[in-house]
């Protein structure tokens, strides 16, 4: 996944979940934040940031904040990126656990659920949910960075799909590189961590991959060890 035009800036402050102020070339700009998570370890005053420039006059904000640096590590924070990155990677056969499906669809409804991906191939039919990860501590990536009842619901829906005979996968995409292990953030959201443990016991495959990130884009990296 690539962005058409990217500029560098300095983070000033967050006004709300969707909007922040940034210094871009010495000008103070109000910018859209493409992630409603807390991001408190990333969006700190003075942090080096990268912004996608909109070419549309209809957009309320010309700039969208898509990446930030933390401890020398570039982190993509675009919440729309993980689905696009993983879809592209599965299409190219780069998620080794899935291979190259014969059929691959996005945003597919099953019963009362809507899954990020539906795939068919090698005699199986399956669903995948994709979660972007921007948080790490002491060399360990963690999700979520804030309590997420929605995320827990997605995991429970995957459990139901697995029990109905579908291959069920949740893939955590680390939107950065530099750690070797992923764990659910049980301290932040014990209910989500419990649901993920239940899912693994029910046959849901829990995968994690890191990313190759540059200011102008992000693509799938290497598989990361998962400890639940």
C-alpha positions as CSV (number, residue, x, y, z in Angstrom):
1,X,0.0,0.0,0.0
2,X,1.4,3.4,-1.0
3,X,0.4,7.0,-0.5
4,X,0.5,9.4,-3.4
5,X,2.1,12.4,-1.7
6,X,3.6,12.5,1.8
7,X,5.1,15.4,3.8
8,X,7.0,15.4,7.1
9,X,6.0,17.5,10.1
10,X,6.1,17.7,13.9
11,X,3.3,16.8,16.2
12,X,1.9,19.6,18.4
13,X,-1.2,18.3,20.1
14,X,-4.4,16.2,19.7
15,X,-7.6,18.1,19.7
16,X,-9.9,15.1,19.8
17,X,-9.9,11.5,18.5
18,X,-10.1,12.7,14.9
19,X,-8.1,15.9,14.7
20,X,-4.7,17.2,15.7
21,X,-2.4,20.2,15.2
22,X,0.9,19.8,13.5
23,X,3.8,22.0,12.5
24,X,4.4,21.4,8.8
25,X,7.3,23.5,7.3
26,X,6.9,26.1,10.0
27,X,3.1,26.4,9.5
28,X,0.6,25.3,12.1
29,X,-2.0,23.1,10.4
30,X,-5.1,21.3,11.7
31,X,-4.9,17.7,10.4
32,X,-7.0,14.6,10.3
33,X,-5.8,11.7,12.5
34,X,-6.4,8.3,10.7
35,X,-6.7,6.4,13.9
36,X,-9.1,6.9,16.8
37,X,-7.0,4.8,19.2
38,X,-5.2,6.4,22.2
39,X,-1.7,6.4,20.6
40,X,-0.3,8.1,23.7
41,X,3.1,6.6,23.2
42,X,3.3,7.9,19.7
43,X,1.5,11.2,19.5
44,X,3.7,13.2,21.9
45,X,4.6,16.9,21.4
46,X,7.6,17.2,19.0
47,X,7.3,13.7,17.6
48,X,8.3,13.4,13.9
49,X,5.2,12.6,11.9
50,X,4.3,12.0,8.3
51,X,1.1,13.2,6.6
52,X,-0.7,12.2,3.4
53,X,-1.6,15.2,1.3
54,X,-5.1,15.2,-0.2
55,X,-5.5,16.4,-3.7
56,X,-9.3,16.9,-3.3
57,X,-10.8,20.3,-2.6
58,X,-13.8,18.6,-1.0
59,X,-11.8,17.3,1.9
60,X,-12.2,19.2,5.2
61,X,-8.5,18.8,6.0
62,X,-5.7,18.9,3.5
63,X,-3.4,16.6,5.6
64,X,-4.0,13.2,7.2
65,X,-1.6,11.9,9.8
66,X,-0.5,8.5,8.7
67,X,2.8,7.7,10.6
68,X,4.9,8.7,13.5
69,X,8.4,7.9,14.9
70,X,9.0,6.4,18.3
71,X,12.5,5.6,19.6
72,X,13.7,5.7,16.0
73,X,11.0,3.2,14.8
74,X,8.6,4.4,12.1
75,X,5.0,3.4,12.9
76,X,2.2,3.5,10.4
77,X,-1.0,4.6,12.3
78,X,-3.5,4.5,9.4
79,X,-6.3,2.3,10.7
80,X,-7.4,1.6,7.2
81,X,-4.0,0.3,6.1
82,X,-4.0,-3.2,7.8
83,X,-7.0,-4.5,5.8
84,X,-5.5,-3.2,2.5
85,X,-2.0,-4.6,3.3
86,X,-3.2,-8.0,4.3
87,X,-5.6,-8.3,1.4
88,X,-2.8,-7.4,-1.0
89,X,-0.5,-9.9,0.7
90,X,-3.0,-12.8,0.7
91,X,-3.7,-12.1,-3.0
92,X,0.1,-12.5,-3.7
93,X,0.3,-15.6,-1.5
94,X,2.6,-14.0,1.1
95,X,0.6,-15.0,4.2
96,X,2.1,-18.5,4.2
97,X,-0.5,-20.0,6.5
98,X,-3.2,-19.1,4.0
99,X,-1.3,-19.7,0.7
100,X,-2.9,-18.3,-2.4
101,X,-6.7,-18.7,-2.2
102,X,-8.8,-19.5,-5.2
103,X,-11.4,-17.0,-4.0
104,X,-10.7,-14.0,-1.9
105,X,-13.4,-11.4,-1.0
106,X,-13.4,-8.4,1.4
107,X,-16.1,-7.4,3.9
108,X,-18.2,-10.5,3.7
109,X,-21.4,-11.0,5.7
110,X,-21.9,-14.4,7.4
111,X,-25.1,-14.6,9.5
112,X,-25.1,-11.5,11.8
113,X,-21.3,-11.0,11.3
114,X,-19.2,-9.1,8.8
115,X,-15.7,-10.4,8.4
116,X,-12.7,-8.6,6.9
117,X,-11.9,-11.4,4.5
118,X,-13.5,-14.6,3.1
119,X,-11.3,-17.1,1.3
120,X,-11.6,-20.4,-0.4
121,X,-8.8,-22.8,-1.4
122,X,-7.1,-26.2,-0.7
123,X,-10.5,-27.7,0.2
124,X,-11.4,-25.2,2.9
125,X,-13.6,-22.1,3.3
126,X,-12.7,-19.5,5.9
127,X,-13.0,-16.1,7.4
128,X,-10.3,-13.7,8.6
129,X,-10.4,-10.7,10.9
130,X,-7.5,-8.2,10.8
131,X,-6.3,-6.0,13.7
132,X,-3.7,-3.3,13.4
133,X,-1.2,-3.0,16.2
134,X,0.7,0.2,17.0
135,X,1.7,-0.5,20.6
136,X,4.8,-2.2,22.0
137,X,6.5,-2.3,25.4
138,X,9.9,-3.8,26.3
139,X,10.2,-5.3,22.9
140,X,6.7,-7.0,22.9
141,X,3.9,-5.9,20.6
142,X,0.4,-5.7,22.3
143,X,-3.2,-5.2,21.3
144,X,-5.4,-3.4,22.1
145,X,-4.1,0.0,23.3
146,X,-7.6,0.8,24.7
147,X,-10.5,-1.4,25.8
148,X,-12.4,-2.7,22.7
149,X,-15.7,-4.4,23.1
150,X,-15.9,-4.4,19.3
151,X,-12.7,-6.3,19.0
152,X,-13.9,-8.9,21.5
153,X,-17.2,-9.3,19.5
154,X,-15.2,-10.0,16.3
155,X,-13.2,-12.7,18.1
156,X,-16.4,-14.3,19.4
157,X,-17.8,-14.2,15.9
158,X,-14.8,-16.1,14.7
159,X,-15.3,-18.7,17.4
160,X,-18.9,-19.2,16.1
161,X,-17.6,-19.5,12.5
162,X,-15.0,-22.1,13.6
163,X,-17.7,-24.1,15.4
164,X,-19.8,-24.0,12.2
165,X,-17.0,-25.7,10.3
166,X,-15.2,-22.7,8.8
167,X,-11.5,-22.1,9.0
168,X,-11.2,-19.0,11.2
169,X,-8.2,-16.7,11.5
170,X,-7.4,-13.5,13.3
171,X,-4.3,-11.7,12.0
172,X,-2.6,-9.0,14.0
173,X,-0.6,-6.7,11.7
174,X,2.1,-4.9,13.6
175,X,2.3,-1.6,11.7
176,X,6.1,-1.3,12.4
177,X,9.2,-3.6,12.6
178,X,11.5,-4.3,15.5
179,X,9.9,-6.8,17.9
180,X,9.8,-10.6,17.8
181,X,6.7,-11.4,19.9
182,X,3.1,-10.5,20.2
183,X,0.7,-10.8,23.2
184,X,-2.8,-9.7,24.0
185,X,-2.7,-6.6,26.2
186,X,-4.4,-8.3,29.2
187,X,-3.7,-5.5,31.6
188,X,-5.6,-3.0,29.3
189,X,-8.4,-5.3,28.3
190,X,-8.7,-8.6,30.2
191,X,-12.0,-9.4,28.5
192,X,-10.4,-9.3,25.0
193,X,-7.4,-11.3,26.2
194,X,-9.8,-13.9,27.6
195,X,-11.8,-14.1,24.4
196,X,-8.6,-14.5,22.3
197,X,-7.5,-17.4,24.6
198,X,-10.9,-19.0,24.2
199,X,-10.7,-18.5,20.4
200,X,-7.4,-20.3,20.2
201,X,-8.7,-23.2,22.2
202,X,-11.8,-23.3,19.9
203,X,-9.6,-23.7,16.8
204,X,-9.3,-20.1,15.7
205,X,-5.8,-19.5,14.2
206,X,-4.1,-16.5,15.8
207,X,-1.4,-15.0,13.5
208,X,0.9,-12.0,13.8
209,X,3.0,-10.3,11.1
210,X,5.2,-7.2,11.2
211,X,5.4,-4.7,8.4
212,X,7.9,-3.0,6.2
213,X,7.1,0.7,6.7
214,X,8.3,3.8,4.9
215,X,6.9,7.3,5.0
216,X,5.2,6.7,1.7
217,X,3.8,3.2,2.3
218,X,3.5,-0.1,4.2
219,X,3.6,-3.7,3.2
220,X,3.5,-7.1,4.9
221,X,6.7,-8.1,6.6
222,X,7.6,-11.4,8.5
223,X,5.6,-13.6,10.8
224,X,5.9,-12.9,14.5
225,X,5.6,-15.3,17.5
226,X,2.3,-15.2,19.3
227,X,2.0,-15.9,23.0
228,X,-1.6,-16.1,24.4
